[in-house]
Amino acid sequence: RHLLCELGEDHDDDHAAMLWEEGGRLGSAVWARWAGKNMRLASLGWCTALTPKEEACGLFDDHPSAHAWDVTDPTLEALKRELAKDLPDLFP
């Protein structure tokens, strides 16, 4: 019921969240794309960019933002800060 955009902040295109990998189409996934209250589903191939350690980007091909390894999720970072208060050994 709730989608969080995986593209990070300050991108110039619709928001996007990966819903599931497509079993019938190798190398693609179904993404929710939205702007405001208008949402659509899109079958998109994976970004082919790799880190020097050959780790995949994790976003769709031709995404409008930085690659996944350069995207910071502010919600996840806020959760980590809260957890660090109670569990400083696990979240230094």
C-alpha positions as CSV (number, residue, x, y, z in Angstrom):
1,R,0.0,0.0,0.0
2,H,3.0,2.3,0.4
3,L,5.8,2.8,-2.1
4,L,9.1,4.5,-1.5
5,C,10.9,5.9,-4.5
6,E,14.2,4.1,-5.1
7,L,15.7,6.9,-7.2
8,G,16.8,9.1,-4.3
9,E,16.2,12.8,-4.1
10,D,16.3,15.5,-6.9
11,H,15.5,13.4,-10.0
12,D,13.7,14.9,-12.9
13,D,11.4,12.0,-13.8
14,D,8.6,9.9,-12.3
15,H,9.3,8.2,-9.0
16,A,10.0,4.4,-9.2
17,A,9.9,1.4,-7.0
18,M,10.7,-2.2,-8.0
19,L,7.8,-4.5,-7.3
20,W,9.0,-8.0,-8.5
21,E,11.4,-9.6,-10.9
22,E,9.8,-11.0,-14.0
23,G,10.2,-14.8,-14.1
24,G,9.1,-15.0,-17.8
25,R,11.4,-12.2,-19.0
26,L,15.0,-12.8,-17.8
27,G,16.8,-9.6,-16.9
28,S,13.7,-7.4,-16.3
29,A,11.4,-6.5,-13.4
30,V,8.0,-4.8,-12.9
31,W,8.3,-1.3,-11.6
32,A,5.7,1.1,-10.2
33,R,6.2,4.5,-11.8
34,W,4.3,7.5,-10.5
35,A,4.0,11.3,-10.4
36,G,1.5,12.7,-7.9
37,K,-1.4,10.3,-7.7
38,N,-1.0,8.8,-11.2
39,M,0.7,5.4,-11.0
40,R,1.5,2.9,-13.7
41,L,3.3,-0.5,-13.9
42,A,6.2,-0.8,-16.3
43,S,8.3,-3.8,-17.3
44,L,11.9,-2.5,-17.4
45,G,15.3,-4.1,-18.0
46,W,18.0,-3.8,-15.4
47,C,20.7,-1.1,-15.5
48,T,23.9,-2.7,-16.8
49,A,26.3,-0.5,-14.7
50,L,28.6,-2.3,-12.3
51,T,30.9,-1.2,-9.5
52,P,34.6,-2.0,-9.7
53,K,33.7,-5.1,-7.6
54,E,31.2,-6.0,-10.2
55,E,28.1,-5.3,-8.0
56,A,25.0,-4.5,-10.1
57,C,23.3,-1.1,-9.9
58,G,19.8,-2.5,-8.9
59,L,17.8,0.1,-10.7
60,F,16.3,0.0,-14.2
61,D,18.1,0.8,-17.4
62,D,18.3,4.5,-18.3
63,H,17.2,5.5,-14.8
64,P,17.2,9.3,-14.3
65,S,19.2,9.4,-11.1
66,A,22.5,8.3,-9.7
67,H,23.2,4.6,-9.6
68,A,21.8,2.7,-6.6
69,W,25.2,2.6,-4.8
70,D,25.1,6.5,-4.7
71,V,21.5,6.8,-3.6
72,T,20.8,7.6,0.0
73,D,17.4,6.6,1.4
74,P,16.5,9.3,4.0
75,T,13.9,7.0,5.6
76,L,16.4,4.2,6.0
77,E,19.0,6.5,7.4
78,A,16.5,7.9,9.9
79,L,15.7,4.3,11.0
80,K,19.4,3.5,11.4
81,R,19.9,6.6,13.6
82,E,17.0,5.5,15.9
83,L,18.4,1.9,16.1
84,A,21.8,3.2,16.9
85,K,20.5,4.9,20.0
86,D,19.4,1.5,21.4
87,L,21.9,-0.7,19.7
88,P,25.2,1.3,19.4
89,D,27.3,-1.9,18.9
90,L,25.3,-2.9,15.8
91,F,25.1,0.6,14.3
92,P,28.3,2.4,15.0
